Amino acid sequence: MSDAISASAATPAPTDFIRDLVARHVAEQRYAKIVTRFPPEPNGYLHIGHAKSICLNFGIARENAGQCNLRMDDTNPAKEEVEYVESIIADVQWLIAGWADHCLGFKPKGATPTAVTTNGRPDHYLAPVAPGANSEPFSASSYFDQLYAYAVELIKRGKAYVCDLSPADTDKYRGAPDRPGKDSPFRNRSVAENLDLFTRMKAGEFPEGARSLRSKIDMASPNMWLRDQLLYRIRHTAHHHTGDQWCLYPLYDYAHCLSDYLEGITHSICTLEFTDHRPLYDWVLESLGLPRPLPHQYEFAKLNLGYTIVSKRRLLQLVNEKVVAGWDDPRMPTLSGLRRRGVPASALRRFVTGVGVTKFDSLTDVAVFEHAIREELNTGAQRRLAVLRPVRLVLTNLAPGETIECRATNDPQSEAPSTRVLALTREVFIESEDFAEVPPPKFFRLKPGGEVRLKYACIIKCDEVVKDAAGRLVELRGTADLTTRSGQPNSDRKVKGTIHWVSATQCVEAEVRLYDRLFIVPEPAAEEDFLKVVNPRSLEVLTAKLESSLVTACPGELYQFERLGYFTPDAKDSAAGPPPAGAPRLVFNRTITLKDAWAK
């Protein structure tokens, strides 16, 4: 979907403690160029929490004429897929389009850094290039040769060793936060033996779990991440990027810091859960005696949003158990789901910028996000008329086939609003909730003998209620006061109610999906079984009547159905043009209501 809302690039640069730090470094001329990175693991789709990290990393690059590399931290082939890689690329490019896309760093396709050395000769990182046919995202898997060479160097320096403990015994030896760990019985192997075993691990000689490569730090450290953390494990699994070339894969913490170094990252910005990992990040880099300036890690609080789950494991569970219809289901907090639902990228940027960057975890009210969406859509969505739950109204003083043209406003927020023509015909549809045979107090819509104004048309009066033998409403009959149309003598005559409508003979039928919050409690992740708090009314599907101009509506276009909410054609299931026989061709998703319905 194109960012139809004001390529709203023009958000003022925010301030926060990380940006203040970067500004200080720029003033000190510490770096020739500010280089950040966004490093997702391709083991699922990106979600709204990632949007905060994307906007922070790309925002800092944008504000300092720098670069932000998109990098796949693809070190676990058992959980990673090409589908996830492709979705990540699409989501990032959508979110930053027209705002910071000029900062997006890709690498030349197939390229890797030049030969790595650690003995004083300079090594080199890849200069980023613009996205295109001959470029691709950075990826940790592109550096597997370099990372292996660095591991060999750590062994030679006595900083790493091959351990034969099983995964279960490794955990036992590690100890606990309140007690020290124990040295592995294999910790003091000779450099020669470690090099031999590591070479054989790479050659595929040993089964999974038989051996690992571990850092040699301090098993009594109060920081659990410094207790001889694993650097490599054996996995006889093909990798989506490198195929069967490797059966030995680096762990995230080892690959991450060195990937940052190889790419010349200056500011490695992570969420708070990586604070305890930072000493390991620094230890790996400092233990190798690398010739160039080292990157540094900085942490900020992740986005926690009410009524939302952002755990990839739980999102995958929702998909696998068919609670939702896939990663891009419009109820999902994934970027692809939000995009399909009709949320503009500019609204997402507005929201994550507004919540700020702090060092303290907190829960953000989802109403703040919904407000940001409404603010964007209010100024950019075209107005149209639609009736979700139609009731037929026959205007008996109009002849069959008679058409009266009415002018409707497309963009009332514009300085020079445009208009379109609506057809008022003898038969129209109105919303069922806009009629009450026995109205409650202060009901200002249509009732027997009552009058309302059809928006953009004229005042009508209900003369008769027609029911079937079972007492069910069949249709309403009334008369139109055509003298109350715009430009007519009584156009200023007042009635208390105004309702929307569509012509019954000049309309288009569509499937409309009314999406709502997926969970019924503010913190579903805190529940013992989060599936028990799924909102059973998170999706309602209706067959609606839309004004005829929407027959050509295409995915990516954003509309306000007046009095009903904001809607967009579904990117997968909708197709513009005349409907095929027997089924709606148009499918619209409700992005959001006009008001916060949950606040009632």
C-alpha positions as CSV (number, residue, x, y, z in Angstrom):
1,M,0.0,0.0,0.0
2,S,1.4,3.4,-0.8
3,D,1.5,5.9,2.0
4,A,-1.5,7.8,0.7
5,I,-1.5,10.0,3.8
6,S,0.8,12.9,3.1
7,A,4.0,10.9,2.6
8,S,3.9,12.4,6.0
9,A,7.6,12.6,6.1
10,A,7.5,15.9,7.8
11,T,7.5,14.8,11.5
12,P,9.7,17.0,13.6
13,A,12.9,15.2,14.8
14,P,12.2,14.0,18.4
15,T,14.7,14.1,21.2
16,D,15.6,11.3,23.6
17,F,18.6,10.1,25.5
18,I,20.0,8.0,22.6
19,R,19.6,10.9,20.1
20,D,21.3,13.2,22.6
21,L,24.2,10.8,22.8
22,V,24.5,10.6,19.0
23,A,24.3,14.4,18.8
24,R,27.2,14.6,21.2
25,H,29.3,12.1,19.2
26,V,28.5,14.1,16.0
27,A,29.6,17.3,17.7
28,E,32.8,15.6,18.8
29,Q,33.4,14.3,15.2
30,R,33.9,10.9,16.8
31,Y,32.7,9.1,13.6
32,A,33.1,10.0,9.9
33,K,29.5,8.8,9.4
34,I,26.7,7.6,11.7
35,V,25.8,4.0,10.9
36,T,23.0,2.2,12.6
37,R,21.3,-1.1,11.8
38,F,18.0,-2.9,12.1
39,P,18.8,-6.6,12.6
40,P,15.7,-8.8,12.8
41,E,15.9,-12.6,13.0
42,P,13.9,-14.0,10.0
43,N,11.9,-16.4,12.2
44,G,8.6,-14.6,11.9
45,Y,6.9,-11.5,10.6
46,L,7.8,-8.1,12.0
47,H,5.3,-6.6,14.4
48,I,4.4,-3.2,15.9
49,G,7.2,-3.5,18.5
50,H,9.7,-3.7,15.7
51,A,8.3,-0.5,14.2
52,K,9.6,1.4,17.2
53,S,13.1,0.0,16.6
54,I,12.9,0.6,12.8
55,C,11.9,4.3,13.3
56,L,14.5,4.8,16.0
57,N,17.4,3.4,13.9
58,F,16.4,4.8,10.6
59,G,15.4,8.1,12.3
60,I,18.8,8.6,13.8
61,A,20.4,7.8,10.4
62,R,18.0,10.2,8.7
63,E,18.6,13.0,11.2
64,N,22.4,12.7,10.9
65,A,22.9,12.1,7.2
66,G,23.9,8.6,8.0
67,Q,23.1,5.0,7.0
68,C,20.9,2.3,8.5
69,N,21.6,-1.2,7.4
70,L,18.9,-3.8,7.2
71,R,20.5,-7.0,8.3
72,M,19.1,-10.5,8.7
73,D,20.5,-12.1,11.9
74,D,20.0,-15.5,10.4
75,T,22.1,-17.8,12.6
76,N,19.4,-20.4,13.4
77,P,18.4,-22.3,10.3
78,A,15.9,-24.5,12.2
79,K,13.5,-21.5,12.6
80,E,14.2,-19.3,9.6
81,E,12.5,-19.2,6.2
82,V,12.8,-17.2,3.0
83,E,9.1,-16.2,3.5
84,Y,10.1,-14.3,6.6
85,V,13.1,-12.6,4.9
86,E,10.9,-11.4,2.0
87,S,8.2,-10.2,4.4
88,I,10.8,-8.3,6.5
89,I,12.2,-6.5,3.4
90,A,8.6,-5.5,2.3
91,D,7.6,-4.3,5.7
92,V,10.7,-2.2,6.3
93,Q,10.5,-0.6,2.9
94,W,6.8,0.2,3.4
95,L,7.4,1.7,6.8
96,I,10.2,4.1,5.8
97,A,9.0,4.9,2.2
98,G,9.1,8.6,1.6
99,W,10.6,9.2,5.0
100,A,13.9,7.5,5.5
101,D,14.2,5.2,2.5
102,H,17.3,7.1,1.3
103,C,19.1,5.9,4.5
104,L,18.4,2.2,3.8
105,G,21.7,0.3,3.5
106,F,21.8,-2.9,1.4
107,K,25.0,-4.7,0.3
108,P,26.1,-5.7,-3.3
109,K,24.5,-9.0,-4.0
110,G,26.7,-11.9,-3.0
111,A,29.5,-9.6,-1.6
112,T,31.3,-10.3,1.7
113,P,33.9,-8.2,3.5
114,T,37.5,-8.6,2.3
115,A,39.8,-11.1,4.1
116,V,39.6,-10.8,7.8
117,T,42.9,-10.4,9.7
118,T,43.4,-9.9,13.4
119,N,47.2,-9.3,13.5
120,G,47.4,-5.6,12.9
121,R,46.7,-5.6,9.1
122,P,43.5,-3.5,8.3
123,D,40.3,-5.4,7.6
124,H,37.4,-3.8,5.7
125,Y,33.6,-3.6,5.9
126,L,31.1,-3.4,3.1
127,A,30.1,0.0,2.0
128,P,26.3,0.0,1.8
129,V,24.6,0.5,-1.5
130,A,21.1,1.5,-2.5
131,P,18.4,-1.2,-2.8
132,G,18.0,-2.6,-6.2
133,A,18.3,-5.6,-8.5
134,N,22.0,-6.0,-7.8
135,S,21.8,-5.5,-4.0
136,E,20.4,-7.4,-1.0
137,P,20.0,-7.0,2.7
138,F,23.0,-7.5,4.9
139,S,22.9,-10.9,6.7
140,A,24.9,-12.6,9.4
141,S,25.1,-15.7,7.1
142,S,27.1,-13.7,4.6
143,Y,29.8,-13.5,7.2
144,F,30.0,-17.1,8.2
145,D,33.5,-17.5,6.8
146,Q,34.7,-14.4,8.7
147,L,32.9,-15.4,11.9
148,Y,34.6,-18.8,11.7
149,A,38.0,-17.2,11.2
150,Y,37.4,-15.0,14.3
151,A,36.4,-18.1,16.3
152,V,39.7,-19.7,15.3
153,E,41.5,-16.6,16.4
154,L,39.8,-16.7,19.8
155,I,40.9,-20.3,20.2
156,K,44.5,-19.4,19.3
157,R,44.4,-16.6,21.9
158,G,43.1,-19.0,24.6
159,K,39.7,-17.3,24.7
160,A,37.6,-20.2,23.5
161,Y,37.5,-23.9,23.8
162,V,35.6,-26.9,22.5
163,C,33.3,-28.4,25.2
164,D,31.8,-31.9,25.1
165,L,29.1,-31.3,27.8
166,S,25.6,-32.1,26.6
167,P,23.2,-29.2,26.4
168,A,21.5,-30.3,29.7
169,D,24.9,-30.6,31.5
170,T,26.0,-27.3,30.1
171,D,23.0,-25.7,31.8
172,K,23.7,-27.5,35.1
173,Y,27.4,-26.4,35.1
174,R,26.3,-22.8,34.5
175,G,24.9,-22.4,38.0
176,A,22.2,-19.8,38.8
177,P,22.1,-16.1,39.6
178,D,22.5,-16.8,43.3
179,R,25.4,-19.3,43.0
180,P,28.5,-19.6,40.8
181,G,28.8,-22.1,38.0
182,K,31.4,-24.9,37.6
183,D,34.2,-25.1,35.1
184,S,33.6,-27.5,32.3
185,P,36.0,-30.6,32.6
186,F,37.0,-29.7,29.0
187,R,37.9,-26.0,29.7
188,N,41.6,-26.5,29.8
189,R,42.1,-28.4,26.5
190,S,45.2,-27.3,24.6
191,V,44.9,-24.8,21.8
192,A,46.0,-27.5,19.4
193,E,43.3,-29.9,20.5
194,N,40.6,-27.2,20.4
195,L,41.7,-26.2,16.8
196,D,41.6,-29.8,15.7
197,L,38.2,-30.5,17.2
198,F,36.7,-27.2,15.9
199,T,37.9,-28.0,12.4
200,R,36.3,-31.5,12.6
201,M,33.1,-29.9,13.9
202,K,33.0,-27.7,10.8
203,A,33.6,-30.8,8.6
204,G,30.5,-32.4,10.0
205,E,32.2,-35.2,11.9
206,F,30.1,-35.0,15.1
207,P,26.3,-35.3,15.7
208,E,24.2,-32.4,17.0
209,G,24.7,-31.6,20.6
210,A,27.9,-33.6,20.9
211,R,30.2,-30.6,21.1
212,S,30.1,-26.8,21.2
213,L,32.5,-23.9,21.1
214,R,32.4,-21.8,24.3
215,S,33.9,-18.5,25.3
216,K,36.5,-18.8,28.1
217,I,35.5,-16.0,30.5
218,D,34.5,-16.6,34.2
219,M,32.2,-19.3,35.5
220,A,31.8,-17.4,38.7
221,S,30.8,-14.1,37.2
222,P,27.6,-12.5,38.6
223,N,26.6,-11.9,35.0
224,M,25.2,-15.2,33.7
225,W,26.1,-14.2,30.1
226,L,29.8,-14.2,31.0
227,R,29.8,-17.8,32.2
228,D,31.6,-19.3,29.2
229,Q,28.8,-18.5,26.9
230,L,28.3,-20.7,23.8
231,L,29.7,-19.3,20.6
232,Y,29.0,-22.2,18.1
233,R,26.7,-25.2,18.0
234,I,26.4,-28.1,15.6
235,R,23.3,-28.1,13.5
236,H,22.9,-30.6,10.6
237,T,20.3,-28.4,9.0
238,A,20.3,-26.6,5.7
239,H,20.3,-22.8,5.8
240,H,17.9,-20.8,3.6
241,H,20.8,-18.6,2.5
242,T,23.9,-20.8,2.5
243,G,22.3,-24.2,1.8
244,D,24.3,-27.2,3.0
245,Q,27.6,-25.4,3.1
246,W,27.6,-25.3,7.0
247,C,26.7,-27.6,9.8
248,L,28.2,-25.4,12.4
249,Y,26.3,-22.2,13.3
250,P,27.3,-19.2,15.4
251,L,25.1,-18.1,18.4
252,Y,23.3,-14.8,18.1
253,D,25.4,-12.9,20.7
254,Y,28.6,-13.9,19.0
255,A,27.4,-13.2,15.5
256,H,25.7,-9.9,16.3
257,C,28.6,-7.9,17.7
258,L,30.9,-9.1,14.9
259,S,28.4,-8.4,12.2
260,D,28.1,-4.9,13.6
261,Y,31.9,-4.6,13.4
262,L,32.1,-5.9,9.9
263,E,29.5,-3.4,8.7
264,G,31.1,-0.4,10.4
265,I,28.1,0.1,12.7
266,T,28.7,3.0,15.1
267,H,25.6,2.7,17.3
268,S,24.2,-0.7,18.0
269,I,20.8,0.0,19.5
270,C,18.9,-2.8,21.3
271,T,16.1,-3.2,23.7
272,L,16.6,-3.5,27.4
273,E,16.7,-7.2,27.6
274,F,20.1,-7.1,26.0
275,T,21.6,-4.9,28.8
276,D,23.1,-7.9,30.5
277,H,24.4,-9.1,27.1
278,R,26.4,-6.0,26.6
279,P,29.5,-7.2,28.6
280,L,29.6,-10.3,26.3
281,Y,29.2,-8.0,23.2
282,D,32.2,-6.0,24.4
283,W,34.3,-9.0,25.5
284,V,34.1,-10.7,22.0
285,L,35.2,-7.6,20.2
286,E,37.9,-6.6,22.7
287,S,39.3,-10.2,22.8
288,L,40.1,-10.2,19.1
289,G,42.4,-7.1,19.1
290,L,40.5,-5.7,16.1
291,P,42.2,-2.9,14.2
292,R,39.2,-0.6,13.5
293,P,37.1,1.4,16.1
294,L,34.6,-0.9,17.7
295,P,30.8,-0.5,17.7
296,H,29.0,0.2,21.0
297,Q,25.6,-1.1,22.2
298,Y,22.9,1.1,23.7
299,E,19.6,0.0,25.1
300,F,16.1,1.4,25.2
301,A,12.7,0.2,26.4
302,K,10.7,-1.9,24.0
303,L,7.1,-1.0,23.0
304,N,4.5,-2.8,25.1
305,L,1.0,-2.1,23.8
306,G,-2.3,-2.8,25.5
307,Y,-4.6,-5.5,24.2
308,T,-1.7,-6.8,22.1
309,I,0.7,-9.7,22.1
310,V,4.1,-9.2,20.3
311,S,5.8,-12.5,21.2
312,K,6.8,-14.2,17.9
313,R,6.2,-17.5,19.6
314,R,2.7,-16.7,20.6
315,L,1.9,-15.0,17.3
316,L,3.0,-18.2,15.5
317,Q,0.7,-20.1,17.8
318,L,-2.2,-17.9,16.8
319,V,-1.3,-18.7,13.1
320,N,-0.7,-22.4,13.6
321,E,-3.9,-22.9,15.6
322,K,-5.9,-20.9,13.1
323,V,-7.1,-18.4,15.6
324,V,-6.3,-15.9,12.8
325,A,-6.0,-16.4,9.1
326,G,-2.2,-16.0,8.8
327,W,0.6,-13.6,9.8
328,D,-1.1,-10.8,7.7
329,D,-4.5,-11.2,9.2
330,P,-5.7,-7.6,9.8
331,R,-6.3,-8.4,13.5
332,M,-2.6,-9.3,14.0
333,P,-0.1,-6.6,15.3
334,T,2.3,-7.6,12.5
335,L,3.3,-4.8,10.1
336,S,1.8,-6.8,7.2
337,G,-1.5,-7.2,9.1
338,L,-1.6,-3.5,10.0
339,R,-0.9,-2.6,6.4
340,R,-3.6,-4.9,5.1
341,R,-6.0,-3.5,7.6
342,G,-5.3,0.0,6.1
343,V,-3.1,1.6,8.8
344,P,-0.9,4.1,7.0
345,A,2.9,3.9,7.5
346,S,2.8,7.6,8.5
347,A,0.3,6.8,11.3
348,L,2.6,4.1,12.7
349,R,5.6,6.4,12.5
350,R,3.5,9.1,14.2
351,F,2.6,6.7,17.0
352,V,6.0,5.2,17.8
353,T,7.6,8.6,17.7
354,G,5.0,10.0,20.0
355,V,5.5,7.3,22.7
356,G,9.2,8.3,23.0
357,V,12.4,6.4,23.8
358,T,13.1,5.7,27.4
359,K,15.0,3.3,29.7
360,F,11.8,2.2,31.6
361,D,9.4,-0.5,30.6
362,S,5.7,0.6,30.5
363,L,2.4,-0.4,29.0
364,T,1.1,2.0,26.3
365,D,-2.6,2.3,26.0
366,V,-3.7,1.0,22.7
367,A,-6.1,4.0,22.4
368,V,-3.1,6.1,21.9
369,F,-2.3,4.1,18.8
370,E,-5.9,4.2,17.6
371,H,-5.9,8.0,18.0
372,A,-2.8,8.3,15.8
373,I,-4.5,6.2,13.1
374,R,-7.6,8.4,13.2
375,E,-5.6,11.6,13.1
376,E,-3.9,10.4,9.9
377,L,-6.9,9.0,8.2
378,N,-9.1,12.0,9.0
379,T,-7.0,14.3,6.8
380,G,-6.3,11.9,4.0
381,A,-9.2,9.4,3.6
382,Q,-11.7,10.1,0.9
383,R,-15.3,10.3,2.1
384,R,-17.9,7.8,0.7
385,L,-21.3,6.5,1.6
386,A,-22.0,2.9,2.5
387,V,-24.7,1.0,4.4
388,L,-23.6,-2.0,6.4
389,R,-26.9,-3.4,7.5
390,P,-29.4,-2.2,4.9
391,V,-33.1,-1.5,5.2
392,R,-34.9,-0.6,2.0
393,L,-36.7,2.8,1.9
394,V,-39.1,3.6,-1.0
395,L,-39.6,7.3,-1.7
396,T,-43.1,7.1,-3.2
397,N,-43.2,10.6,-4.6
398,L,-40.2,9.8,-7.0
399,A,-41.1,7.9,-10.2
400,P,-39.5,4.6,-11.0
401,G,-36.3,5.2,-12.9
402,E,-36.2,8.8,-11.8
403,T,-32.7,10.0,-10.7
404,I,-31.9,13.2,-8.9
405,E,-28.3,14.3,-8.8
406,C,-26.8,15.4,-5.5
407,R,-23.3,16.8,-4.8
408,A,-21.2,15.1,-2.1
409,T,-17.9,16.2,-0.7
410,N,-14.9,14.0,-1.1
411,D,-12.4,15.7,1.2
412,P,-13.9,18.2,3.7
413,Q,-10.6,18.7,5.4
414,S,-9.0,20.0,2.2
415,E,-8.5,23.7,1.6
416,A,-10.3,23.3,-1.7
417,P,-12.7,20.3,-1.3
418,S,-13.7,18.4,-4.3
419,T,-17.1,16.8,-5.0
420,R,-18.7,13.9,-6.7
421,V,-22.2,13.1,-7.9
422,L,-24.6,10.8,-6.0
423,A,-27.8,9.5,-7.4
424,L,-31.0,9.9,-5.3
425,T,-33.5,7.3,-6.6
426,R,-37.0,6.1,-5.7
427,E,-35.5,3.2,-3.7
428,V,-32.6,3.8,-1.3
429,F,-30.9,1.8,1.5
430,I,-30.5,3.2,5.0
431,E,-28.8,1.7,8.0
432,S,-31.1,-0.5,10.1
433,E,-30.0,1.2,13.3
434,D,-31.1,4.5,11.9
435,F,-34.8,3.4,12.1
436,A,-36.8,2.6,15.2
437,E,-40.5,1.8,15.2
438,V,-40.6,2.5,18.9
439,P,-37.8,4.9,19.4
440,P,-36.0,5.4,22.7
441,P,-35.7,8.9,24.2
442,K,-33.6,11.4,22.3
443,F,-33.7,9.2,19.2
444,F,-33.1,11.8,16.4
445,R,-33.1,9.4,13.4
446,L,-36.0,8.0,11.4
447,K,-39.2,6.8,13.1
448,P,-42.9,6.5,11.9
449,G,-44.1,10.0,11.0
450,G,-40.7,11.4,11.7
451,E,-38.3,13.3,9.4
452,V,-34.5,13.1,8.9
453,R,-32.2,14.5,6.3
454,L,-30.5,12.2,3.9
455,K,-27.0,13.6,3.8
456,Y,-26.1,15.5,0.7
457,A,-29.8,15.0,-0.6
458,C,-32.9,16.3,1.1
459,I,-35.3,15.8,4.1
460,I,-37.5,12.7,4.0
461,K,-40.5,11.6,6.0
462,C,-41.4,8.0,7.1
463,D,-45.0,7.4,6.1
464,E,-45.4,3.6,6.4
465,V,-43.7,0.5,7.8
466,V,-44.2,-2.6,5.7
467,K,-43.8,-6.0,7.4
468,D,-44.2,-9.7,6.4
469,A,-46.6,-12.2,7.9
470,A,-44.1,-13.0,10.6
471,G,-43.9,-9.4,11.6
472,R,-40.4,-8.8,10.2
473,L,-39.6,-5.4,8.6
474,V,-39.7,-5.6,4.8
475,E,-39.3,-2.0,3.8
476,L,-40.1,1.6,4.8
477,R,-42.1,4.0,2.6
478,G,-41.8,7.7,2.7
479,T,-41.7,10.9,0.8
480,A,-38.9,13.2,-0.1
481,D,-39.1,17.0,0.3
482,L,-37.2,17.9,-2.8
483,T,-37.4,21.6,-1.9
484,T,-34.9,21.0,0.9
485,R,-32.1,20.0,-1.5
486,S,-29.0,22.2,-1.8
487,G,-29.9,25.3,-3.8
488,Q,-33.6,24.9,-3.4
489,P,-36.0,27.3,-1.6
490,N,-36.1,25.3,1.7
491,S,-32.6,24.0,1.7
492,D,-32.0,25.6,5.2
493,R,-35.0,23.9,6.8
494,K,-33.7,22.2,9.9
495,V,-34.4,18.7,11.3
496,K,-32.5,17.1,14.2
497,G,-31.2,14.0,12.5
498,T,-29.0,13.4,9.4
499,I,-28.4,9.8,8.2
500,H,-26.4,8.2,5.4
501,W,-27.8,6.2,2.5
502,V,-27.1,4.7,-0.9
503,S,-29.2,4.3,-4.0
504,A,-30.7,0.8,-4.1
505,T,-30.5,0.7,-7.9
506,Q,-27.2,2.4,-8.3
507,C,-25.0,0.8,-5.7
508,V,-22.4,-2.0,-5.5
509,E,-22.5,-5.0,-3.1
510,A,-19.4,-5.8,-1.1
511,E,-18.2,-8.0,1.7
512,V,-17.2,-5.8,4.6
513,R,-15.0,-7.2,7.4
514,L,-15.4,-5.4,10.7
515,Y,-12.2,-6.0,12.6
516,D,-11.8,-5.3,16.3
517,R,-9.2,-5.8,19.0
518,L,-8.0,-9.4,19.1
519,F,-8.0,-9.6,22.9
520,I,-10.4,-8.6,25.6
521,V,-7.9,-7.8,28.4
522,P,-5.2,-5.0,28.4
523,E,-2.3,-7.5,29.1
524,P,-3.1,-10.8,27.4
525,A,0.5,-11.9,27.7
526,A,0.1,-11.9,31.5
527,E,-2.7,-14.5,31.3
528,E,-1.9,-18.1,32.1
529,D,-3.6,-19.1,28.8
530,F,-3.7,-16.1,26.5
531,L,-5.9,-18.0,24.0
532,K,-8.7,-17.8,26.6
533,V,-8.9,-14.0,26.3
534,V,-9.2,-13.9,22.5
535,N,-12.0,-11.6,21.6
536,P,-14.8,-13.8,20.1
537,R,-16.1,-10.7,18.3
538,S,-12.8,-9.6,16.8
539,L,-14.2,-10.2,13.3
540,E,-17.8,-9.7,11.9
541,V,-18.4,-10.2,8.2
542,L,-21.3,-8.4,6.5
543,T,-22.7,-8.0,3.0
544,A,-23.0,-4.3,2.6
545,K,-24.3,-1.8,0.0
546,L,-21.8,0.8,-1.2
547,E,-22.2,3.9,-3.4
548,S,-21.4,3.0,-7.0
549,S,-18.2,5.0,-7.2
550,L,-16.5,2.4,-5.1
551,V,-16.8,-0.2,-7.8
552,T,-13.3,0.8,-9.0
553,A,-11.8,1.0,-5.5
554,C,-8.3,-0.7,-5.3
555,P,-6.2,-2.0,-2.4
556,G,-4.1,0.8,-0.9
557,E,-6.9,3.4,-1.2
558,L,-8.3,4.7,2.1
559,Y,-11.9,5.8,2.7
560,Q,-14.0,7.1,5.4
561,F,-17.5,5.5,5.2
562,E,-19.4,8.4,6.7
563,R,-20.7,7.8,10.2
564,L,-19.2,4.3,10.1
565,G,-15.5,4.4,10.2
566,Y,-12.4,4.1,8.0
567,F,-12.1,1.3,5.4
568,T,-9.8,0.0,2.7
569,P,-10.1,-2.7,0.0
570,D,-8.5,-5.9,1.2
571,A,-5.1,-6.4,-0.5
572,K,-5.6,-10.2,-1.0
573,D,-9.3,-10.8,-1.6
574,S,-10.6,-7.6,-3.2
575,A,-10.7,-6.7,-6.9
576,A,-12.1,-3.6,-8.5
577,G,-14.7,-3.9,-11.2
578,P,-18.1,-5.5,-11.7
579,P,-18.8,-8.3,-9.3
580,P,-18.9,-11.9,-10.6
581,A,-22.3,-13.6,-10.5
582,G,-23.2,-14.8,-7.0
583,A,-20.4,-13.3,-5.0
584,P,-19.1,-9.9,-4.0
585,R,-15.9,-8.9,-5.9
586,L,-15.2,-6.1,-3.5
587,V,-13.9,-6.9,0.0
588,F,-13.4,-4.0,2.4
589,N,-11.6,-4.1,5.8
590,R,-12.5,-1.7,8.5
591,T,-9.3,-0.1,9.6
592,I,-10.8,1.6,12.7
593,T,-14.0,3.1,14.0
594,L,-14.6,6.9,14.0
595,K,-14.6,7.0,17.8
596,D,-13.2,4.8,20.5
597,A,-16.0,2.3,20.8
598,W,-14.2,0.5,23.7
599,A,-14.4,3.7,25.8
600,K,-18.2,3.4,26.1
